[in-house]
Structures are given as structure tokens and as C-alpha cells.
Amino acid sequence: MLPLVQDEFLISRAEVGLYSSFYFFSSVMIAIFSGKIADRLGTKNGLVIGVGLVGAMIALHSISPTFGLILILAFITGIAFSLITPSVNKGVMEISEPSKRSLSMGIVHGGGGLGGVLGAVMLPYLGEMYGWRTTLLMGSVFAIIVALFILKYFRPPVNQEEQTDTADQKEKPSLRKDLGLFLRNRYLMTVFAMGIVFGVSISSVTGHFPLYMVRDLGTTTTFAGLGLAAFHLGGILGQPFWGFFNEKVFQGNRRIALSLLGFLICGLQLFFGLIISRHVFAPELILLFSFFLGFCTLGIIAIYFTTVSELVAKQQVGTVTGLALIFPRSSTVIMPPLFGLAADVTGTYTVSWIILGLLVAVLTSAFLYFSGKYSSSAEQSNSV
């Protein structure tokens, strides 16, 4: 609904990009700590607290009188949201078998994208009917209901977590020792480059795609919502698909899968900048291209988190997820305003897409080259 927010507050596209920056800046600040907290709280408590607080913050968004206050609330919302991803990843690693981890991670994170589809389809339509404030209030109520649903119905598997806590309470490594181990893992460090790839890609698309479709392609706000929905729908199907593809075709070789997805994402971004922005396409084709963009861009999430989670002990999954989130979220602080700024300066998003595609190509190439020396350690970790 950013076009509606932009119209009410009369802000530029670069200022629109600041929302993502504020939202993820706080997430970056506490990412490692939130991961450690998730390890301490456990999957269920982390999810209930995270989702419930996000719902409360969205409700406050709906009554904000200025865009500046919305940015402050975005900062606080990012703190609450930081608990969700480490808790989800921790649950997947506890439940799934090693040979099905990336597929399971894809299903779980793909399910999260379902909210993106529903929001992209329904929120612009509801926003035009009732206003964006009332629509956000509806979204906050839904989030709180989900938190209550998790609280009542989620049952952790045989509470292995509490057993481990009781047995090893005095032997748990400190955050400092955990970080020392992670930073000495050179393959893990190279994987974080791909976190930047998905961070700059997802944040730029989700932060600007509706504006791109409305301002550059001349679509309606409702159709722009459908385009964003197609992007998220691609992610819902793409995450389990790429997880399954990685397990069956690449035999769990995360390095090859991450590299392939990075170059596919780059190609699609250049396609949007060089082809779609300069030619007229049927609406159905625009939705199809949006779907494939999400299929690859969001598809990288599951393999990325599976890779970093496999390289540490189970009791450290939350903490390493927090560290892994720093890289994509740092890029989301920087890239959306720059993506919008390039559009403000040139008048279209064409150059924005090209810059983004070239950046992704450089990062993916660097990962492919530098991770080659440590691919054997990745294969050993995958077999654990």
C-alpha cells in the first residue's frame, strides 16, 4: 500500500525506501542477540512473542499522524520481527531429517510468503475502499490472532529443548564463544555473501515493485498489488521447489544451488530493467514475469538458512541465524533508498534494475570463487 501512503504524505520514492531501512536497521542491531534469545526461549515462545508484538506495532502504524512516526514504529517493529526467523529455523532443524532440511525449510518459509500474497492481493483493494489506516488495523488483528493460535496449538517435539537446557545448563557456550567459532568458519563467511544477494533483491522489489508498476508501467494500484502477489506466489512455490531440486539434483550441494540462484536472480533483474521497462507487454505476461522473479529471488531463502544452520550445532541454530540475518538486513537498510534515489534522479526505475542486477552478479561471482576453496567442508557438514 505504499502508493497510498506516498499520496497521503507527499513523499518521494527515496523517502518511501526509508521505511525498509528503518524496519531492518533495528533488526540488524539486535540480530545476534535475538538469535541467542530464540535459543533460550525456544521455538514456541519466540514465535508467540515475535508475532504478537508485530501485530501490536502494525496497529500503532494505523493511527500515526506523520510519516516520521511511521518510520519510528517501523524501527520498533523490526526488533519484534527479529525473533521470528531464528525461532522458525530452530524449529525446522529440530524436526526435519538431514536429507530433507532444505525442502522443509522451503515449505516453512514458503508458507510465510502466503501472507505476502494475501496482503498484496487484498490490502491495495481494501486500502482503496476503506483507506490504508483501517486496512492496516485489520492486518494487526490478524497477526494477533495468529500469535494466539500458535500459543494454543503449537506443540514442540518431545521437548528436547528443555532436556538439553537442564542437562547442559552450566555448559552452554557464551555468545562471545559462539561468535568466535562462527567467524573462524571460512565457508560460513562466504555463504553470508549470498545473504546480501537476497537482502538487496527482496527489499528492493518488495519496497518498490508496486510503485514501479504504477509509475513506470502505468498500471493501477490494484494491478500493482496483483504483481506483488505474483512475486510472493512465486516465492511460495519456489522455496520448496529449490529445496527439493537441491536435494535431488545437486545431492544437497548448497554451494552450486546458491550460485545458480544468484545468477538467475541477476538475469531476471536485468530483464526487468532492459526489456520490460522499455517495451509494452500484456498484463498477463507482466504477472508471469513477476512470478518468476519471486520464484528465484525468494527461492534462495530456504537454501541460505539451511546452509548456515547445518554448519553449527543444533543448540546454536538460533544464534547463527541471527548472525546470518545481519547480512541481508544490512543490505536492506542501504539498498531500497538507493534503488528509489536512482529512480528519482532518472525519472524511471530502469537504471535501478540494472544497478541491482550488476551488484547481484558481482556478489554471486565472489561467492562462487571464494567458496570453492571450502566446498569440501560444506559437503562434510551436509552429511552430518
Steps between C-alpha positions, in 0.01 A plus 500: 500500500799729473348696205209596731738598779710699254195689375385592852835623630634634165837326534757410233592151386829525688306582817274202437812284500584629849219287642692182422818661630351585840323166521814297442751730671369398842497137386868528415581659835358213707522212251759296691337573835156404369646172373647426843167593659324258263740225610409576863124545455444213260299486181150545643571790735710680239220479242223607737689803629630602157172472310297658781727805522499546123119505507500765773745718308295481179199623696701805606599557135132542416453801731828682424451865399837542323731293283783574743311321778436208266876472448553486878237227530666314214821504705321347801317247281832380365611416854190285555531335160859398578379223730291326234757375247746347754207327673369361171841372390561344839173310475579370151844373600353324804228320306627426148735223385840601354404382151185715500618814675505743207162369380354540848652846533351589162153385602512697825635823353283457191200481730607834641479638148131412495444803719682707239265378229186561705627842601600603149165391355268621773667801660506736197136416426397547863719809524319668209163406653559579868831687508844362584463570872191283546656231287816492711288470812337190345846357436606558861196314631583207272861489628385493862257217420788303347709552815214368714459202266869411541472536876206260521579236238876481441663203672883478495637151424554308826646809653857415407578861556421496870685171549810650344463812712477296820793271419733764364395809692847561638679414178321726252753703305483877528401720210861610468624141467228418248597797285866403520418156361282642225755757387770233470279300262620639166237325291228646720646845441480457121137384524410832660573668165191327364307644792582843358371383161160404631489805728556760229272315259201434723503839671526692172217306340259495793576864584459639149323248274150650537640848434696367202187348348287810562753772406702326225264242352184708544294237682235563763577466869286186516687339209829598662383307805434200275853531363644495851270207582637312197851570629414353842311208345816419305687499830248268665550242226865580438632436849385138532580440131860619531537309826380180329710576191807551716452169680416287194701655215802646682500236778493769766785706354399840637785687329385413147135572580578841650720595203238394246228700673723806527560509126133434422400791725753724325364404157141571599587840649683603182203371300267732691733796455600448137189337350181538703562866589555588133227303326128446532389159621159348553388512866503119514867492399591762760342280767684197363837679510422622853429139600837377368679789670354390834556133417876558491547803726305360794606146415850566625386553860445135590835380370683791660360433846540125463867545411588718797295285739680182394840645577440529877369288787122487548511703819670780304252519211318804638824688560648424158169597338527833677850547363387388154218757507743788548619476140167508314352749744799736482455508126131576543593807700714633216354377171129601491571876537775476235267303271241776541757779473618374162136507386452854634811624317428328166120514509457122462607179671697377196843595636399374844439149361828501308706609802332234714563227242868588465545509878347152532726371221812626681396354836409162352825480305696583816318228693558242227872580484585530870278215620671258263789456743265396778241292313630178655413626847148576378457149368614355833253719685216393272562136585477561876 
